[in-house]
Amino acid sequence: MDSYYHSHDLGKFAEIGKGNKELWNKFKNYYDAVFTEGALTEREKALIALAVAHTVQCPYCIDAYTQALLEKGSNMEEMTEAVHVACAIRGGASLVHGVQMRNAAEKLSM
């Protein structure tokens, strides 16, 4: 079955810069600076990126950071654990909004 997302489109990412080269260059410089080793290693940053990619459900990012992590020496156990961290945070964020539901129900029940 065909999909809206195509893996070969990831290679076209820089083409978005054709619409505004100045903004693209600013984004690219920022992006590159963020992923440069600092207090966190490049591998640690890529694990965070993989978890975030799952949270925002970006298949291109999932593909890119899976490849980057394998190249940086990560393994399936580490990557899977990062995905579970994302899942736990996303699930917890959904559950904590249950407080809003309870508050609204209590207010309406008065």
C-alpha distance (Angstrom), angle and dihedral (degrees) to the residues before:
residue distance angle dihedral
M1 . . .
D2 3.79 . .
S3 3.78 120.7 .
Y4 3.78 135.0 -151.7
Y5 3.81 88.4 -126.2
H6 3.79 119.6 65.4
S7 3.79 120.8 -169.0
H8 3.81 92.0 -140.0
D9 3.82 88.8 62.7
L10 3.80 90.1 70.5
G11 3.79 87.9 72.4
K12 3.80 88.8 57.8
F13 3.80 93.9 59.6
A14 3.82 94.7 110.1
E15 3.80 90.1 55.6
I16 3.80 88.1 78.7
G17 3.81 85.2 72.2
K18 3.79 91.3 66.7
G19 3.81 89.5 79.2
N20 3.80 93.4 57.5
K21 3.78 116.0 3.3
E22 3.82 93.9 -174.4
L23 3.81 94.4 55.4
W24 3.80 91.3 42.9
N25 3.81 91.0 53.3
K26 3.80 91.2 49.2
F27 3.80 91.0 50.0
K28 3.82 92.4 45.7
N29 3.81 92.6 49.3
Y30 3.80 90.7 49.4
Y31 3.83 92.6 45.0
D32 3.80 92.0 49.8
A33 3.81 91.5 48.0
V34 3.80 91.9 50.3
F35 3.80 92.2 54.0
T36 3.81 95.6 44.4
E37 3.79 112.8 108.9
G38 3.78 112.8 -93.1
A39 3.80 128.7 132.2
L40 3.81 85.0 -18.3
T41 3.79 124.1 49.2
E42 3.80 119.8 -117.1
R43 3.82 87.4 -109.4
E44 3.81 92.8 53.2
K45 3.79 90.5 48.9
A46 3.80 90.2 49.9
L47 3.84 90.4 52.0
I48 3.81 89.0 52.9
A49 3.80 89.5 47.6
L50 3.80 91.0 51.0
A51 3.80 91.1 52.0
V52 3.81 91.9 47.5
A53 3.81 90.3 46.8
H54 3.78 88.9 58.2
T55 3.79 91.3 46.9
V56 3.81 93.5 52.3
Q57 3.82 89.6 36.0
C58 3.80 97.9 -128.6
P59 3.82 108.3 163.1
Y60 3.81 91.8 -168.3
C61 3.81 91.5 54.9
I62 3.81 91.2 45.3
D63 3.80 90.0 54.0
A64 3.82 94.0 43.7
Y65 3.80 96.5 47.6
T66 3.80 94.1 42.2
Q67 3.80 88.2 56.0
A68 3.82 92.5 43.3
L69 3.79 91.7 50.0
L70 3.79 93.7 49.6
E71 3.81 88.6 50.2
K72 3.82 89.8 50.1
G73 3.81 92.2 53.2
S74 3.79 100.3 -98.7
N75 3.79 120.3 143.1
M76 3.80 138.9 -147.8
E77 3.81 92.6 -95.8
E78 3.82 92.9 56.7
M79 3.79 93.7 43.0
T80 3.80 92.6 47.2
E81 3.79 90.6 49.8
A82 3.82 90.0 52.0
V83 3.82 89.5 52.0
H84 3.81 90.1 50.9
V85 3.82 90.2 51.3
A86 3.82 88.4 54.2
C87 3.80 90.2 47.8
A88 3.80 93.0 50.3
I89 3.81 92.9 49.5
R90 3.80 93.0 45.7
G91 3.80 91.7 46.7
G92 3.79 92.2 47.0
A93 3.80 90.9 49.0
S94 3.80 89.3 54.1
L95 3.79 92.4 47.8
V96 3.79 95.3 47.8
H97 3.79 88.6 58.0
G98 3.79 84.5 66.0
V99 3.81 84.7 80.7
Q100 3.81 87.2 65.3
M101 3.80 89.4 51.7
R102 3.79 91.2 49.2
N103 3.80 91.9 48.0
A104 3.80 91.3 50.5
A105 3.81 92.5 46.3
E106 3.81 91.9 49.6
K107 3.80 91.3 48.7
L108 3.81 92.4 48.8
S109 3.80 92.1 46.0
M110 3.81 93.7 56.7
